[in-house]
Amino acid sequence: MITSCFPSECTSQIFKNKVINASGSASFVVHNSCYSLAVITIRAEYNISANRPVRILWRYSANGNDYDAMQDAIAQENYEDLTLERGGSRTRTVFVPLLQDYTKIEIINQDTSYNATINVWRKLIG
């Protein structure tokens, strides 16, 4: 059976006004049936006193259980940091190659004292 992949017809919102606690994270998994790229757009709103930006990081798994270690993903530079806008927001679009059957996308609040609020959208490309 031949499976045809086409760009997803619409962008899906994954998180809407989700609060990530200081030093916390939120994640979702892309199960790759036939796509090669995930286009992730993230909007982060920062506290006026925030000191560190939000990071988007991705880790791979062949079975959906055993993902790359965070340290290895960082060593491979499988992440992007948004810029910090104290008391404001920043939006960034990141291209995540889908190299395995499962890709975990993690949004990490690197600030150790203040929450961040995020909105995240995803579009898959064949």
MMTF fields as JSON, N, C-alpha, C and O atoms, coordinates in Angstrom:
{
  "mmtfVersion": "1.0.0",
  "mmtfProducer": "UNKNOWN",
  "numBonds": 503,
  "numAtoms": 504,
  "numGroups": 126,
  "numChains": 1,
  "numModels": 1,
  "chainsPerModel": [1],
  "groupsPerChain": [126],
  "chainIdList": ["A"],
  "bondAtomList": [4, 2, 8, 6, 12, 10, 16, 14, 20, 18, 24, 22, 28, 26, 32, 30, 36, 34, 40, 38, 44, 42, 48, 46, 52, 50, 56, 54, 60, 58, 64, 62, 68, 66, 72, 70, 76, 74, 80, 78, 84, 82, 88, 86, 92, 90, 96, 94, 100, 98, 104, 102, 108, 106, 112, 110, 116, 114, 120, 118, 124, 122, 128, 126, 132, 130, 136, 134, 140, 138, 144, 142, 148, 146, 152, 150, 156, 154, 160, 158, 164, 162, 168, 166, 172, 170, 176, 174, 180, 178, 184, 182, 188, 186, 192, 190, 196, 194, 200, 198, 204, 202, 208, 206, 212, 210, 216, 214, 220, 218, 224, 222, 228, 226, 232, 230, 236, 234, 240, 238, 244, 242, 248, 246, 252, 250, 256, 254, 260, 258, 264, 262, 268, 266, 272, 270, 276, 274, 280, 278, 284, 282, 288, 286, 292, 290, 296, 294, 300, 298, 304, 302, 308, 306, 312, 310, 316, 314, 320, 318, 324, 322, 328, 326, 332, 330, 336, 334, 340, 338, 344, 342, 348, 346, 352, 350, 356, 354, 360, 358, 364, 362, 368, 366, 372, 370, 376, 374, 380, 378, 384, 382, 388, 386, 392, 390, 396, 394, 400, 398, 404, 402, 408, 406, 412, 410, 416, 414, 420, 418, 424, 422, 428, 426, 432, 430, 436, 434, 440, 438, 444, 442, 448, 446, 452, 450, 456, 454, 460, 458, 464, 462, 468, 466, 472, 470, 476, 474, 480, 478, 484, 482, 488, 486, 492, 490, 496, 494, 500, 498],
  "bondOrderList": [1, 1, 1, 1, 1, 1, 1, 1, 1, 1, 1, 1, 1, 1, 1, 1, 1, 1, 1, 1, 1, 1, 1, 1, 1, 1, 1, 1, 1, 1, 1, 1, 1, 1, 1, 1, 1, 1, 1, 1, 1, 1, 1, 1, 1, 1, 1, 1, 1, 1, 1, 1, 1, 1, 1, 1, 1, 1, 1, 1, 1, 1, 1, 1, 1, 1, 1, 1, 1, 1, 1, 1, 1, 1, 1, 1, 1, 1, 1, 1, 1, 1, 1, 1, 1, 1, 1, 1, 1, 1, 1, 1, 1, 1, 1, 1, 1, 1, 1, 1, 1, 1, 1, 1, 1, 1, 1, 1, 1, 1, 1, 1, 1, 1, 1, 1, 1, 1, 1, 1, 1, 1, 1, 1, 1],
  "groupList": [{"groupName": "MET", "atomNameList": ["N", "CA", "C", "O"], "elementList": ["N", "C", "C", "O"], "formalChargeList": [0, 0, 0, 0], "bondAtomList": [1, 0, 2, 1, 3, 2], "bondOrderList": [1, 1, 2], "singleLetterCode": "M", "chemCompType": "L-PEPTIDE LINKING"}, {"groupName": "ILE", "atomNameList": ["N", "CA", "C", "O"], "elementList": ["N", "C", "C", "O"], "formalChargeList": [0, 0, 0, 0], "bondAtomList": [1, 0, 2, 1, 3, 2], "bondOrderList": [1, 1, 2], "singleLetterCode": "I", "chemCompType": "L-PEPTIDE LINKING"}, {"groupName": "THR", "atomNameList": ["N", "CA", "C", "O"], "elementList": ["N", "C", "C", "O"], "formalChargeList": [0, 0, 0, 0], "bondAtomList": [1, 0, 2, 1, 3, 2], "bondOrderList": [1, 1, 2], "singleLetterCode": "T", "chemCompType": "L-PEPTIDE LINKING"}, {"groupName": "SER", "atomNameList": ["N", "CA", "C", "O"], "elementList": ["N", "C", "C", "O"], "formalChargeList": [0, 0, 0, 0], "bondAtomList": [1, 0, 2, 1, 3, 2], "bondOrderList": [1, 1, 2], "singleLetterCode": "S", "chemCompType": "L-PEPTIDE LINKING"}, {"groupName": "CYS", "atomNameList": ["N", "CA", "C", "O"], "elementList": ["N", "C", "C", "O"], "formalChargeList": [0, 0, 0, 0], "bondAtomList": [1, 0, 2, 1, 3, 2], "bondOrderList": [1, 1, 2], "singleLetterCode": "C", "chemCompType": "L-PEPTIDE LINKING"}, {"groupName": "PHE", "atomNameList": ["N", "CA", "C", "O"], "elementList": ["N", "C", "C", "O"], "formalChargeList": [0, 0, 0, 0], "bondAtomList": [1, 0, 2, 1, 3, 2], "bondOrderList": [1, 1, 2], "singleLetterCode": "F", "chemCompType": "L-PEPTIDE LINKING"}, {"groupName": "PRO", "atomNameList": ["N", "CA", "C", "O"], "elementList": ["N", "C", "C", "O"], "formalChargeList": [0, 0, 0, 0], "bondAtomList": [1, 0, 2, 1, 3, 2], "bondOrderList": [1, 1, 2], "singleLetterCode": "P", "chemCompType": "L-PEPTIDE LINKING"}, {"groupName": "GLU", "atomNameList": ["N", "CA", "C", "O"], "elementList": ["N", "C", "C", "O"], "formalChargeList": [0, 0, 0, 0], "bondAtomList": [1, 0, 2, 1, 3, 2], "bondOrderList": [1, 1, 2], "singleLetterCode": "E", "chemCompType": "L-PEPTIDE LINKING"}, {"groupName": "GLN", "atomNameList": ["N", "CA", "C", "O"], "elementList": ["N", "C", "C", "O"], "formalChargeList": [0, 0, 0, 0], "bondAtomList": [1, 0, 2, 1, 3, 2], "bondOrderList": [1, 1, 2], "singleLetterCode": "Q", "chemCompType": "L-PEPTIDE LINKING"}, {"groupName": "LYS", "atomNameList": ["N", "CA", "C", "O"], "elementList": ["N", "C", "C", "O"], "formalChargeList": [0, 0, 0, 0], "bondAtomList": [1, 0, 2, 1, 3, 2], "bondOrderList": [1, 1, 2], "singleLetterCode": "K", "chemCompType": "L-PEPTIDE LINKING"}, {"groupName": "ASN", "atomNameList": ["N", "CA", "C", "O"], "elementList": ["N", "C", "C", "O"], "formalChargeList": [0, 0, 0, 0], "bondAtomList": [1, 0, 2, 1, 3, 2], "bondOrderList": [1, 1, 2], "singleLetterCode": "N", "chemCompType": "L-PEPTIDE LINKING"}, {"groupName": "VAL", "atomNameList": ["N", "CA", "C", "O"], "elementList": ["N", "C", "C", "O"], "formalChargeList": [0, 0, 0, 0], "bondAtomList": [1, 0, 2, 1, 3, 2], "bondOrderList": [1, 1, 2], "singleLetterCode": "V", "chemCompType": "L-PEPTIDE LINKING"}, {"groupName": "ALA", "atomNameList": ["N", "CA", "C", "O"], "elementList": ["N", "C", "C", "O"], "formalChargeList": [0, 0, 0, 0], "bondAtomList": [1, 0, 2, 1, 3, 2], "bondOrderList": [1, 1, 2], "singleLetterCode": "A", "chemCompType": "L-PEPTIDE LINKING"}, {"groupName": "GLY", "atomNameList": ["N", "CA", "C", "O"], "elementList": ["N", "C", "C", "O"], "formalChargeList": [0, 0, 0, 0], "bondAtomList": [1, 0, 2, 1, 3, 2], "bondOrderList": [1, 1, 2], "singleLetterCode": "G", "chemCompType": "PEPTIDE LINKING"}, {"groupName": "HIS", "atomNameList": ["N", "CA", "C", "O"], "elementList": ["N", "C", "C", "O"], "formalChargeList": [0, 0, 0, 0], "bondAtomList": [1, 0, 2, 1, 3, 2], "bondOrderList": [1, 1, 2], "singleLetterCode": "H", "chemCompType": "L-PEPTIDE LINKING"}, {"groupName": "TYR", "atomNameList": ["N", "CA", "C", "O"], "elementList": ["N", "C", "C", "O"], "formalChargeList": [0, 0, 0, 0], "bondAtomList": [1, 0, 2, 1, 3, 2], "bondOrderList": [1, 1, 2], "singleLetterCode": "Y", "chemCompType": "L-PEPTIDE LINKING"}, {"groupName": "LEU", "atomNameList": ["N", "CA", "C", "O"], "elementList": ["N", "C", "C", "O"], "formalChargeList": [0, 0, 0, 0], "bondAtomList": [1, 0, 2, 1, 3, 2], "bondOrderList": [1, 1, 2], "singleLetterCode": "L", "chemCompType": "L-PEPTIDE LINKING"}, {"groupName": "ARG", "atomNameList": ["N", "CA", "C", "O"], "elementList": ["N", "C", "C", "O"], "formalChargeList": [0, 0, 0, 0], "bondAtomList": [1, 0, 2, 1, 3, 2], "bondOrderList": [1, 1, 2], "singleLetterCode": "R", "chemCompType": "L-PEPTIDE LINKING"}, {"groupName": "TRP", "atomNameList": ["N", "CA", "C", "O"], "elementList": ["N", "C", "C", "O"], "formalChargeList": [0, 0, 0, 0], "bondAtomList": [1, 0, 2, 1, 3, 2], "bondOrderList": [1, 1, 2], "singleLetterCode": "W", "chemCompType": "L-PEPTIDE LINKING"}, {"groupName": "ASP", "atomNameList": ["N", "CA", "C", "O"], "elementList": ["N", "C", "C", "O"], "formalChargeList": [0, 0, 0, 0], "bondAtomList": [1, 0, 2, 1, 3, 2], "bondOrderList": [1, 1, 2], "singleLetterCode": "D", "chemCompType": "L-PEPTIDE LINKING"}],
  "groupTypeList": [0, 1, 2, 3, 4, 5, 6, 3, 7, 4, 2, 3, 8, 1, 5, 9, 10, 9, 11, 1, 10, 12, 3, 13, 3, 12, 3, 5, 11, 11, 14, 10, 3, 4, 15, 3, 16, 12, 11, 1, 2, 1, 17, 12, 7, 15, 10, 1, 3, 12, 10, 17, 6, 11, 17, 1, 16, 18, 17, 15, 3, 12, 10, 13, 10, 19, 15, 19, 12, 0, 8, 19, 12, 1, 12, 8, 7, 10, 15, 7, 19, 16, 2, 16, 7, 17, 13, 13, 3, 17, 2, 17, 2, 11, 5, 11, 6, 16, 16, 8, 19, 15, 2, 9, 1, 7, 1, 1, 10, 8, 19, 2, 3, 15, 10, 12, 2, 1, 10, 11, 18, 17, 9, 16, 1, 13],
  "groupIdList": [1, 2, 3, 4, 5, 6, 7, 8, 9, 10, 11, 12, 13, 14, 15, 16, 17, 18, 19, 20, 21, 22, 23, 24, 25, 26, 27, 28, 29, 30, 31, 32, 33, 34, 35, 36, 37, 38, 39, 40, 41, 42, 43, 44, 45, 46, 47, 48, 49, 50, 51, 52, 53, 54, 55, 56, 57, 58, 59, 60, 61, 62, 63, 64, 65, 66, 67, 68, 69, 70, 71, 72, 73, 74, 75, 76, 77, 78, 79, 80, 81, 82, 83, 84, 85, 86, 87, 88, 89, 90, 91, 92, 93, 94, 95, 96, 97, 98, 99, 100, 101, 102, 103, 104, 105, 106, 107, 108, 109, 110, 111, 112, 113, 114, 115, 116, 117, 118, 119, 120, 121, 122, 123, 124, 125, 126],
  "secStructList": [7, 7, 7, 7, 7, 7, 7, 7, 1, 1, 7, 3, 3, 3, 3, 3, 3, 3, 3, 3, 7, 6, 6, 7, 3, 3, 3, 3, 3, 3, 3, 7, 1, 1, 7, 7, 3, 3, 3, 3, 3, 3, 3, 3, 3, 3, 7, 6, 6, 7, 7, 1, 7, 3, 3, 3, 3, 3, 3, 3, 3, 1, 1, 1, 1, 7, 7, 7, 7, 2, 2, 2, 2, 2, 2, 6, 6, 7, 3, 3, 3, 7, 7, 7, 7, 6, 6, 1, 3, 3, 3, 3, 3, 3, 3, 3, 3, 7, 7, 1, 1, 3, 3, 3, 3, 3, 3, 3, 3, 7, 7, 1, 1, 7, 7, 3, 3, 3, 3, 3, 3, 3, 3, 3, 3, 7],
  "xCoordList": [0.834, 0.0, 0.878, 1.791, 0.616, 1.372, 0.588, -0.609, 1.286, 0.659, 1.153, 2.359, 0.238, 0.61, 0.532, -0.415, 1.532, 1.539, 1.382, 2.038, 0.534, 0.349, 0.505, 0.283, 0.886, 0.947, -0.388, -1.447, -0.334, -1.587, -2.385, -1.826, -3.675, -4.527, -4.652, -4.913, -4.468, -4.605, -3.572, -3.015, -3.354, -2.47, -3.301, -4.41, -2.761, -3.448, -2.866, -1.648, -3.743, -3.254, -3.132, -4.102, -1.929, -1.625, -1.872, -2.503, -1.375, -1.574, -2.153, -1.718, -3.147, -3.746, -3.677, -4.299, -2.92, -2.75, -2.361, -2.874, -1.457, -0.987, 0.095, 1.066, -0.085, 0.901, 1.929, 1.587, 3.182, 4.281, 4.941, 5.445, 4.931, 5.529, 7.012, 7.636, 7.567, 9.013, 9.741, 9.406, 10.724, 11.519, 10.69, 11.174, 9.459, 8.594, 8.635, 9.363, 7.829, 7.773, 6.406, 5.634, 6.129, 4.943, 5.409, 6.298, 4.813, 5.281, 4.119, 3.026, 4.383, 3.456, 4.282, 5.442, 3.676, 4.38, 3.775, 2.555, 4.641, 4.228, 4.505, 5.657, 3.444, 3.609, 3.708, 2.749, 4.876, 5.171, 4.77, 5.472, 3.65, 3.237, 3.85, 4.191, 3.997, 4.606, 5.096, 5.411, 5.165, 5.624, 7.107, 7.667, 7.74, 9.172, 9.525, 10.672, 8.552, 8.846, 7.641, 6.502, 7.909, 6.882, 7.263, 8.385, 6.328, 6.528, 5.829, 4.606, 6.625, 6.108, 6.227, 7.31, 5.104, 5.118, 4.739, 3.737, 5.549, 5.307, 5.288, 6.12, 4.318, 4.231, 4.345, 3.559, 5.319, 5.538, 5.334, 5.831, 4.598, 4.389, 5.162, 5.043, 5.962, 6.875, 6.444, 5.823, 6.782, 6.612, 7.555, 8.609, 7.176, 7.993, 9.381, 10.333, 9.492, 10.764, 11.502, 12.516, 11.017, 11.643, 13.095, 13.441, 13.923, 15.34, 15.817, 16.892, 15.028, 15.447, 14.314, 13.149, 14.619, 13.587, 13.045, 13.536, 12.034, 11.451, 12.282, 12.772, 12.433, 13.18, 12.236, 11.388, 12.374, 11.691, 12.761, 13.77, 12.518, 13.503, 12.791, 11.638, 13.473, 12.847, 13.766, 14.986, 13.108, 13.815, 13.129, 11.908, 13.916, 13.419, 13.29, 13.991, 12.348, 12.157, 11.68, 10.862, 12.187, 11.737, 10.475, 9.716, 10.252, 9.13, 8.097, 7.097, 8.315, 7.375, 7.571, 6.828, 8.57, 8.851, 10.251, 10.435, 11.22, 12.623, 13.08, 13.434, 13.066, 13.447, 14.907, 15.466, 15.51, 16.863, 16.93, 15.978, 18.052, 18.251, 18.298, 18.781, 17.796, 17.791, 19.19, 19.367, 20.192, 21.565, 22.054, 22.766, 21.671, 22.081, 21.366, 21.967, 20.099, 19.365, 20.004, 20.126, 20.407, 21.079, 22.434, 22.798, 23.178, 24.484, 24.331, 25.213, 23.217, 22.944, 22.346, 22.083, 22.136, 21.528, 20.111, 19.713, 19.359, 17.956, 17.075, 16.169, 17.345, 16.565, 16.731, 17.658, 15.804, 15.876, 15.354, 14.378, 15.999, 15.539, 14.845, 15.341, 13.692, 13.062, 13.848, 14.577, 13.715, 14.321, 13.422, 12.224, 14.002, 13.272, 12.723, 13.444, 11.46, 10.822, 10.128, 8.976, 10.822, 10.258, 8.946, 8.883, 7.902, 6.59, 5.887, 4.836, 6.443, 5.856, 5.845, 5.896, 5.779, 5.728, 6.651, 7.024, 7.002, 7.81, 7.175, 6.638, 7.244, 6.756, 7.891, 8.641, 8.013, 9.066, 8.54, 7.791, 8.944, 8.611, 9.886, 10.933, 9.772, 10.908, 10.552, 9.43, 11.518, 11.345, 11.983, 13.177, 11.18, 11.655, 11.614, 10.534, 12.792, 12.793, 12.271, 12.655, 11.396, 10.822, 11.632, 11.339, 12.65, 13.623, 13.305, 13.889, 12.4, 12.019, 10.497, 9.809, 9.974, 8.526, 7.846, 6.69, 8.56, 8.004, 8.99, 10.199, 8.436, 9.236, 8.525, 7.381, 9.197, 8.624, 9.092, 10.288, 8.115, 8.385, 8.159, 7.072, 9.182, 9.082, 9.27, 10.181, 8.399, 8.513, 8.955, 8.236, 10.135, 10.753, 10.86, 11.421, 10.318, 10.487, 11.815, 11.932, 12.799, 14.131, 14.238, 15.23, 13.22, 13.257, 12.953, 11.98, 13.771, 13.62, 12.695, 12.408, 12.225, 11.403, 10.0, 9.1, 9.797, 8.529, 7.901, 8.603, 6.575, 5.824, 5.905, 6.207, 5.635, 5.48, 4.181, 3.795, 3.521, 2.293, 2.593, 3.182, 2.178, 2.501, 1.26, 0.241, 1.387, 0.471, 1.352, 2.395, 0.939, 1.753, 0.856, -0.249, 1.357, 0.684, 1.619, 2.84, 1.037, 1.82, 1.215, -0.003, 2.095, 1.691, 2.683, 3.89, 2.187, 3.044, 3.208, 2.255, 4.427, 4.759, 5.291, 6.101, 4.838, 5.239, 6.63, 7.086],
  "yCoordList": [-1.182, 0.0, 1.244, 1.361, 2.148, 3.39, 4.473, 4.65, 5.2, 6.281, 7.602, 7.809, 8.483, 9.803, 10.8, 10.797, 11.647, 12.701, 14.043, 14.324, 14.844, 16.191, 17.133, 16.728, 18.392, 19.323, 19.329, 19.281, 19.389, 19.419, 20.635, 21.696, 20.464, 21.51, 22.714, 23.827, 22.497, 23.616, 23.5, 22.435, 24.599, 24.641, 24.314, 24.822, 23.464, 23.07, 23.834, 23.932, 24.371, 25.001, 23.924, 23.238, 23.783, 22.758, 23.279, 22.603, 24.474, 25.095, 26.488, 27.235, 26.827, 28.156, 28.759, 28.26, 29.827, 30.543, 29.6, 29.712, 28.678, 27.72, 28.373, 28.92, 28.308, 28.86, 27.777, 26.666, 28.129, 27.228, 27.842, 28.964, 27.102, 27.578, 27.847, 27.371, 28.612, 28.862, 27.524, 26.621, 27.391, 26.165, 24.978, 23.847, 25.213, 24.128, 23.938, 24.623, 22.985, 22.723, 22.169, 21.736, 22.192, 21.579, 20.876, 21.368, 19.725, 18.986, 18.337, 18.177, 17.969, 17.186, 16.346, 16.656, 15.281, 14.342, 14.398, 14.418, 14.422, 14.304, 12.866, 12.433, 12.127, 10.766, 10.897, 11.272, 10.583, 10.793, 9.583, 8.572, 9.679, 8.582, 8.723, 7.718, 9.926, 10.094, 11.507, 11.841, 12.326, 13.698, 13.809, 12.973, 14.845, 15.01, 16.271, 16.44, 17.16, 18.431, 18.9, 18.816, 19.391, 20.059, 21.536, 21.88, 22.385, 23.823, 24.226, 24.143, 24.659, 25.002, 26.509, 27.08, 27.139, 28.569, 28.703, 28.147, 29.444, 29.634, 31.124, 31.897, 31.496, 32.865, 32.758, 32.061, 33.446, 33.426, 34.828, 35.815, 34.891, 36.148, 36.064, 35.095, 37.102, 37.102, 38.073, 39.101, 37.729, 38.609, 39.8, 39.686, 40.923, 42.141, 41.946, 42.637, 41.0, 40.773, 39.523, 39.144, 38.886, 37.655, 37.908, 38.988, 36.893, 37.007, 36.021, 36.202, 34.971, 33.935, 33.649, 33.707, 33.342, 33.105, 31.683, 30.813, 31.48, 30.161, 29.455, 30.084, 28.137, 27.31, 26.284, 25.733, 26.026, 24.915, 23.881, 24.188, 22.649, 21.566, 20.338, 20.081, 19.577, 18.364, 17.169, 17.255, 16.02, 14.757, 13.652, 13.661, 12.698, 11.643, 10.305, 10.019, 9.484, 8.129, 7.237, 7.651, 6.03, 5.059, 4.326, 3.82, 4.272, 3.476, 4.277, 3.709, 5.567, 6.39, 6.326, 6.961, 5.561, 5.45, 5.933, 6.619, 5.577, 5.881, 7.051, 6.882, 8.242, 9.462, 9.81, 9.438, 10.527, 11.028, 11.74, 12.406, 11.595, 12.313, 13.814, 14.242, 14.602, 16.049, 16.585, 17.446, 16.078, 16.54, 16.246, 17.057, 15.082, 14.738, 15.605, 15.998, 15.905, 16.787, 18.178, 18.803, 18.651, 19.957, 19.891, 20.815, 18.818, 18.667, 18.639, 19.112, 18.088, 18.049, 19.364, 19.511, 20.314, 21.61, 21.458, 22.152, 20.531, 20.319, 21.226, 20.755, 22.51, 23.481, 24.864, 25.122, 25.738, 27.158, 27.927, 27.518, 29.037, 29.921, 31.13, 31.732, 31.48, 32.73, 33.858, 33.629, 35.059, 36.192, 36.604, 36.323, 37.259, 37.682, 39.086, 39.984, 39.271, 40.581, 40.767, 40.365, 41.372, 41.542, 42.317, 43.43, 41.704, 42.337, 42.335, 42.959, 41.65, 41.61, 40.194, 39.227, 40.084, 38.76, 38.687, 39.701, 37.472, 37.182, 35.993, 35.086, 36.011, 34.909, 34.435, 35.239, 33.118, 32.538, 31.278, 30.506, 31.082, 29.867, 29.047, 29.565, 27.759, 26.843, 25.656, 25.152, 25.214, 24.025, 22.843, 22.857, 21.822, 20.631, 19.45, 19.013, 18.927, 17.751, 16.532, 16.286, 15.771, 14.571, 13.368, 12.776, 13.016, 12.004, 10.606, 9.631, 10.494, 9.201, 9.103, 10.054, 7.964, 7.776, 8.716, 9.094, 9.09, 9.964, 11.094, 10.884, 12.295, 13.462, 14.181, 14.609, 14.316, 15.048, 16.501, 16.789, 17.402, 18.836, 19.361, 19.21, 19.972, 20.486, 21.993, 22.528, 22.662, 24.099, 24.271, 23.891, 24.841, 24.912, 26.367, 27.2, 26.658, 27.988, 27.988, 27.386, 28.649, 28.664, 29.633, 29.619, 30.467, 31.393, 30.636, 29.883, 30.831, 30.09, 30.78, 30.219, 31.991, 32.733, 33.083, 33.286, 33.157, 33.678, 32.749, 32.112, 32.682, 31.908, 32.566, 33.753, 31.786, 32.295, 31.706, 30.596, 32.436, 31.965, 31.748, 32.604, 30.579, 30.249, 29.92, 29.464, 30.168, 29.682, 28.966, 29.488, 27.767, 26.975, 26.448, 25.965, 26.552, 26.027, 25.077, 25.227, 24.091, 23.083, 22.855, 22.778, 22.751, 22.352, 21.319, 21.492, 20.244, 19.165, 19.281, 19.584, 19.037, 19.122, 17.751, 17.142, 17.275, 15.972, 15.942, 14.899],
  "zCoordList": [0.0, 0.0, 0.0, 0.818, -0.887, -0.993, -0.272, -0.499, 0.606, 1.343, 0.773, 0.636, 0.446, -0.053, 1.083, 1.87, 1.158, 2.173, 1.488, 0.484, 2.021, 1.526, 2.711, 3.852, 2.458, 3.586, 4.321, 3.696, 5.642, 6.385, 5.929, 5.652, 5.859, 5.303, 6.223, 5.765, 7.495, 8.415, 9.535, 9.803, 10.146, 11.305, 12.539, 12.702, 13.406, 14.638, 15.818, 15.967, 16.651, 17.878, 18.937, 19.259, 19.475, 20.47, 21.887, 22.7, 22.177, 23.49, 23.287, 22.411, 24.119, 24.089, 25.484, 26.421, 25.607, 26.88, 28.017, 29.13, 27.73, 28.735, 29.581, 29.059, 30.879, 31.812, 32.129, 32.535, 31.936, 32.322, 33.552, 33.505, 34.637, 35.881, 35.705, 34.756, 36.626, 36.636, 36.61, 37.376, 35.745, 35.554, 35.079, 35.094, 34.661, 34.213, 32.709, 31.991, 32.253, 30.817, 30.444, 31.299, 29.149, 28.564, 27.299, 26.605, 26.995, 25.821, 25.087, 25.63, 23.844, 23.036, 22.082, 21.809, 21.577, 20.703, 19.308, 19.142, 18.324, 16.927, 16.512, 16.484, 16.191, 15.681, 14.174, 13.5, 13.663, 12.257, 11.429, 11.422, 10.736, 9.865, 8.485, 7.861, 8.0, 6.682, 6.415, 5.273, 7.423, 7.233, 7.54, 8.249, 7.004, 7.206, 7.985, 8.398, 8.19, 8.842, 9.641, 9.182, 10.834, 11.635, 11.722, 12.095, 11.379, 11.501, 12.8, 12.917, 13.765, 15.09, 15.286, 15.162, 15.592, 15.914, 17.379, 17.83, 18.111, 19.536, 19.854, 19.379, 20.666, 21.185, 22.694, 23.336, 23.256, 24.705, 25.274, 24.732, 26.371, 27.091, 28.395, 29.145, 28.654, 29.795, 30.887, 30.616, 32.114, 33.26, 33.102, 32.476, 33.663, 33.583, 34.219, 33.856, 35.168, 35.856, 35.365, 35.95, 34.314, 33.817, 33.392, 32.914, 33.579, 33.239, 32.184, 31.613, 31.912, 30.954, 29.983, 30.376, 28.729, 27.724, 27.742, 28.462, 26.943, 26.718, 25.646, 24.708, 25.801, 24.842, 24.241, 24.943, 22.955, 22.3, 21.971, 21.335, 22.418, 22.289, 21.739, 22.084, 20.883, 20.353, 20.535, 20.394, 20.864, 21.104, 20.33, 20.169, 19.849, 18.973, 19.693, 20.663, 19.166, 19.666, 18.526, 17.704, 18.483, 17.486, 17.935, 17.108, 19.27, 19.775, 20.577, 21.017, 20.775, 21.53, 23.031, 23.78, 23.487, 24.916, 25.279, 26.284, 24.472, 24.765, 23.905, 22.738, 24.501, 23.787, 24.061, 25.093, 23.121, 23.33, 24.68, 25.085, 25.367, 26.627, 26.345, 25.297, 27.283, 27.112, 26.839, 25.978, 27.572, 27.383, 25.965, 25.372, 25.419, 24.061, 23.031, 22.031, 23.261, 22.352, 22.338, 21.284, 23.508, 23.59, 22.891, 22.164, 23.102, 22.445, 20.924, 20.208, 20.423, 18.983, 18.47, 17.276, 19.382, 19.072, 18.518, 17.582, 19.122, 18.758, 19.612, 20.299, 19.565, 20.324, 19.708, 18.94, 20.069, 19.724, 20.921, 21.551, 21.236, 22.296, 21.693, 20.741, 22.253, 21.872, 22.512, 23.477, 22.0, 22.673, 23.832, 23.832, 24.8, 25.992, 25.79, 25.355, 26.101, 26.073, 27.412, 27.579, 28.365, 29.715, 29.664, 29.142, 30.217, 30.243, 28.899, 28.754, 27.918, 26.58, 26.041, 26.8, 24.744, 24.137, 22.928, 22.339, 22.583, 21.397, 20.683, 21.319, 19.362, 18.538, 17.655, 17.102, 17.525, 16.695, 16.027, 16.626, 14.777, 14.042, 13.879, 13.49, 14.184, 14.156, 13.269, 13.312, 12.465, 11.632, 12.347, 12.645, 12.62, 13.32, 12.353, 11.956, 11.969, 11.093, 11.841, 12.985, 11.194, 11.808, 11.337, 10.299, 12.11, 11.705, 12.212, 11.737, 13.156, 13.721, 13.736, 13.365, 14.16, 14.207, 15.205, 15.016, 16.262, 17.293, 17.571, 17.669, 17.694, 18.062, 19.19, 19.036, 20.321, 21.46, 21.365, 21.314, 21.342, 21.305, 22.719, 23.277, 23.29, 24.656, 24.667, 24.034, 25.393, 25.602, 27.049, 27.973, 27.242, 28.563, 28.997, 28.285, 30.165, 30.752, 31.494, 32.561, 30.944, 31.548, 32.732, 33.46, 32.921, 34.054, 35.34, 35.407, 36.344, 37.598, 38.601, 39.659, 38.284, 39.243, 38.755, 39.57, 37.438, 36.922, 35.886, 35.1, 35.895, 34.917, 33.544, 33.427, 32.517, 31.156, 30.604, 30.971, 29.74, 29.104, 27.63, 26.971, 27.116, 25.727, 24.905, 25.423, 23.618, 22.595, 21.579, 21.184, 21.151, 20.226, 19.111, 19.356, 17.876, 16.698, 15.965, 16.022, 15.271, 14.539, 13.158, 12.995, 12.176, 10.826, 10.338, 10.501, 9.739, 9.247, 7.739, 7.02, 7.269, 5.85, 5.405, 6.104, 4.25, 3.728, 3.18, 2.71]
}
